[in-house]
Amino acid sequence: MKILVINCGSSSVKYQLIDMSNEEVLAHGLVERIGIQGSILTQKVEGRDKYIIETPMENHKFAIKLVLDALVDEKNGVIKSMDEINAVGHRVVHGGEKYSQSVIIDENVMKELEACVKLAPLHNPPNIVGINACKALMPNVPMVAVFDTAFHQTMPEKAYMYAIPYEMYEKHGVRKYGFHGTSHRYVSSEVAKTMGKDLKDLKIITCHLGNGGSLAAIKNGECIDTSMGFTPLDGVVMGTRSGSIDPAVVLYMATDLGYSVDEINSILNKKSGVLGLSGISSDFRDLQDGLEKGNERATLALEVFRYSVKKQIGAYIAAMNGVDVIVFTAGLGENSVPNRKAILNGLEYLGIELDEERNDTYGVTKKISKDSSKVDVYVVPTNEELVIARDTLGLIK
């Protein structure tokens, strides 16, 4: 059984073809600059040179056709025909309140996805475009939608409601939804397996830290709170996103400083976070280099970021009345030794003791806390594509 996993952005397509008999990734690739000059497809297969196609791609349908052609290419492909693709799993950012789990895509699901566009205007449209492109090219192949928001639908009302007029929620769906759900679900399950414990017996804080970042409080296998909110802009400080700020700052930017709505949106999403604070970069490696060279603003940016994550960990320990394990994942969480150390520094009074030698690790599942630590700390590489493939397999079976 082979599952194709598709993740469509506004001008890109990430993909993996996974053999579910052993969960082996047969091929993975990235199409970039769709509809833009310089379109390129790069496919990677273990043990082979990269397969690169550079050609104009006017839309996602053409791009996905190239993906399928690459997978069946006589020299560079991994399957003999498209008939070997049994199903396609699509990453969909927003499922609203309608979906608390993955679903097989039909006409009704497509209508619901369209209705969610207003909640995720930057993300859902390209997801929908990708689904439609695949349906056109593979009309008889089952399609499954796997939602970033689904895992967080177990949050209680007290966690997801905003203290604004209730009609905003009733009529317009304004509430906390949370994102990175497939990642939080995967790493919480994996850490329980690694520890040899039942997920339902654990209190877990998962820290998905990359250019975008979010934390989740997972109690007895269910998410009870998460840091991202109505949009992925809320929560901890990120690479280019501000994270949580006083809402009056937005009003001040509009009324006193004269910025338009589009300008404010761009500033808070693309020019803020550690990039805005440092004036150097949104790449945490550049900031660490700046810190080591004594750059004050790089140091400030890292301190603000680390403090925001530390506070969120403390909040979730309070929300769950304790914690058994803290998990670091995603690009920064898996690979940044100094950030993990700084985030956990000062939490010893809560029984969290980092082992510095164990912490010197990159991108592998590993316990990084001391044996004497009352709270276990792990690094667990995320694998959102595998979650999508597993859900897809489960549904088509």
N, C-alpha and C positions, 0 to 999 in steps of 0.2 A: 504494500500500500504506500503510494507516494503522494505527499501533500506539498503543494506549492503555497508558500506564505508570501503575501504581498502587502507592502506598506507604502502607500502613495502619499507623497507630499505635493506641494503646489507645483513644483518643477522637477520632481524626482520620483524614482521608484526603487525601493530596496526589496530584495527578494531572496528567498532560500527555497531550495527543493530538498525535502527531507524524506528519507526512506524510513517509514514508521515501524518496520519490522525490527530495526535495531536503533532507531532514532539517529541515524547517520546523516549528516549534511552532505548531500551529493554535490551541490554547487550553491554558491551564494554570490550576489552581485549588486551593483548599484548603477542606476541610470540617472544621469545628472543633466541639468540645463535643458529640460524639455521645453520646447517653444522658444528657446533662447539660442543665440549663436554659440556654437561650440558644443553641441549635444554629444554626449559620450556614454557608452555602456562599458562597464568593466565587470567581467565575470571571473571568479576564482574557484578552482577545483584543487583539492589537496594533491600535491605532488606534480602539479602542472604549472606552466607559465600562465600569467594572466591573459585572458582573452579580451581584447579591446575592440570595440566598434565605434568609429567616429563618423557620424552621418547626421544630417539635419533630421530632427524629430519634431513634427509640428504639434503633436498632441499625445496624450497618454495611451490612446489606443495603438498608435504607431509604435510607441516605446515598448508597450507590453508585447506586441507582435514580435519585436526584436528580441525581447527576453525569451519568448517561446522558441524562436528560431535559434538562439544561442544554446538553449538547453538540448535541442535535437540536432545541432550541427554535427556533421559526420566526423569532423576532426576534433572539435573543441567541446562538444556536448557530452551529456551524461545519460541520456535516454534515447531510444531509437525512434520513438514517435510520441506525439502529444497524448495518445491513448493511454500512456503509462501514468499520466497525471490523474489521480482518482478524485481529487477535490482541491479547492482553493480556499485558504483561510485568509481573511482580510483584517488587518488592524483598522479599527474604527475608533476615533478618539472619543466621541461623545454619544452615549446611548440614552442620556436623560434619565428619568425615573422609570422609564418603560422597561429597561433591560437590566436585570441583575445577574444575567449569565449570557453566554454566547448563544447565537441562534442561526439556524439555516436561513439563508436569505431568500425571501419571496417578495411578491409585490407589496404586501402589507408592511414588511420590514423596510423596504425602500421608501415607502411613504413616511414611516416614522423617522428614518434617517434624514429625510428632507426637512421634516418638522424640527429636527435638532440643529439644523444649520444656524438658526438664530442664536443658539447657545455656544456654538463653536464655528464662527464664520470663517476662520482661517484654516481650520483643520478638517471639518467634515466634508466640505465641497470636493477637495482632491481625493478623499477616501471614496466618495460616491462616484467620482469620475473613474477611479480605478476599478471599482466593482462593475460599472457599466461596460468598461472596456473589456474586462475579462469575460463578462456574459456574452458580449458580441463575438468574441474570438473562440469561446468554449461554451456554446449554448447548452450543451448536455452535461456539463460537469457541475456537480454540486458546489455551491458557494456558501461560506460561513462567515459571519461577522463576529469578531471578538473585540469587546469594548474596553477601553482604558478606564472607564468610569464604573464598570460593572462590579468590581470587587468591593468598592466603597459603598455600595447600596445597602449594606448591613448597618451603617452608622445610625444611631438613634437620633430622634428629632433634636434633642438638646445639643447634639454635635453639629448637625448640618443646617439648622435654621439660623438666619440672621435676624438681629433685633431691629427690623424695619417693619413698616406696615405689612400685615399678614397678606394683604391683597397682592403684594409684589410676588409672593410665592404662589398664591392660588392662581393668579391670572397669567403670570409671566415666568414662573419656574425659577425665580431668583432664590438660590440656596447654594450651599456648598455641595459640590459633586466629587471633587478629588480626581486625580489623574495618576499615571504610571501604575495603574491597577494590576496589569499583567505581571509587571516586575515585582511589586510587593507580594503578590500571591505566590509567585514562583520561589522567591528567596526565603519566604517564611516557611514554605513547605519543605524546601531543601535543607534549611538549617535544622528543622525538627528531625528529618531523616538522619542527618549527620550526627546529631546528638543522641540518636536512638530513642527519641521520645515521641509521644503522640502530640500532634499539633494542637489538639483540643485541650491539652494540659498545660500549655505554655502562654506566658505573656511576652510578646515580642515587639520590639521597636525596630522597624526596617528603615534604613536611611539610604534612599536612592539619590545619590549625589553625582551630578554631571554638570554640564552647562546649564541644564534645568535640574531642579532638585525638589524632592518632597520626602516627607517622613510619614509613616503610618503606625498607628497603635493597633496591634492585632492581639485580641484576647480570645483564647479558646477557639482559634481558627477563623475568627471573624474580625473584620476591620471595624473598630469603634470610633476612630477619628483619623484624619489625615490633614496635612498642612496646606495643600493646594485647595482652592475654594471653588467659586463660581467659574473661574478660569484658571489656567496654569500660572497666572501672574501672582497669585496670593502665596503666602507662606514664607519660607526661609529666603534669605538673599541668594541670588543665582548669578550666573555668568553675565547676562545682560538685563535680567529682570529685577525689578526693585524688591520683590517680595512684599510683605505686609507693610503698609504705611498708613498714616492718618488720612482718611478720605478727604479731609478738608484741604490737604495739599493739592489735590486735583482741582478743587474749586478755586483755590488761590492761583494756580497756574492758569486757569481759564479766565477768571474775572480780573485779577490784578496784573498778571503778566502777559495776558493777551494770546495765549496759545490756543490753537484750535483743538477740537476733539481728536482729529487724526494726528496732530503733532504730539499731543499728550500721550496718546496710545503708543506712538513710536518711541517717545522718550522712555516711558516706563517699561516697555517690552524689549527695546533694542539698544538703548543707550544708558541704562542704569546698572544695577547690580555691582559686581566688582569692577566691571569696565568703567562705569560712571564714577565710582569712588577713586579708582586708581589712576584713571586717565591713560592707562598703559595698554591693557589687554583684558579680554574675558577668559583667557586661558590661564588656569591656575598655576601651571608650570612657569609661565612668565612672571607671575606674581611672586611665587616662591623664590625665583631667581632675584627679583627685585628686593624682596625682604632680606635675603642673604647679603645683598650689596648695600643695604642700608637705605633703600628708597622708602621714604616715610608714607607716601600714599599707597604704595603696594602693600606695605605692612598694615596700614589702616584697613584697607579693603579685606585682607585676609582675616584680620581680627574681628571685623564686623560680621563677616560670613560665618566664622567659627562660633562666634557668640550666639548668632541667630540659631544655629543648629543645636548648640548646647542647651539653650533655653527650651527648644522644642522637645528635646529628649527629656528634660526635667518636667515639662508639662505633661508628657504622656506617661511618665512614671506615676505622677499624681493621678492622672485620669484612670489608670489601671490598678491603682493601689499596689504598685510594685512592678518589677520587670525581671524576667528570667534570662533573656538574651537580647543583645543589640546586634543588628546586622548592618554592615556597610556593603553597598553594591553600586553598580554603574561605574562609568569611567573614573571619576574622582574617588568614589568610595572604595573601589577595588584597587586603585593604584597609588593613592597619595598617602604615603607613610606619615609625613609631617602633619597633614590635616587631620587624620584620624587621631594622632597623638594629642594635638592641640584641642580638639573637640572634647575628648574624654578627660583631659587634664582638669583637675578640680572636682571631679565627680567621685573621688575615692570614698567620701563620706557616705555615699549611697551603695558602697560595696562593689564599685567598678574599678578593677585594677588591671591596667594594661601591661602586658609583657613586651618590653621594647624590642627584644630579640625576635619574638614571634611576629611582632608588627612589621618587621622588615620583610614584607611579602607583597607580591604583585599578581593580581588577576587569577588567584587560585582559591579554592575553598579551604579555609584554615581558621582554627581558633587562635585569637591573638591576645586573649586575656590570660592572666596568671591562673594557675591551678587553685590558688587560694582565693581568687575573686568570687564573691557571692553572686555576681552577675557574669554570665558568659558573654564574650564579645567575639564575633566571627566576621570574616570577609567571605562573601558568597557571590561569585560572578552571576550576573543575571542572564536570563535566556528567554526573552519575551517571545521570540519566534517559535521556540519549542512549546511554550504554553499555547500559542495560537494553533500550532499543528496538532497538539494533543486534543484540544477542544474540538477541532475540526474532525479529527478521526472519531472521537466519541459520538459526535452528532450524526455523522453519515453512517455509522454502524447501526 
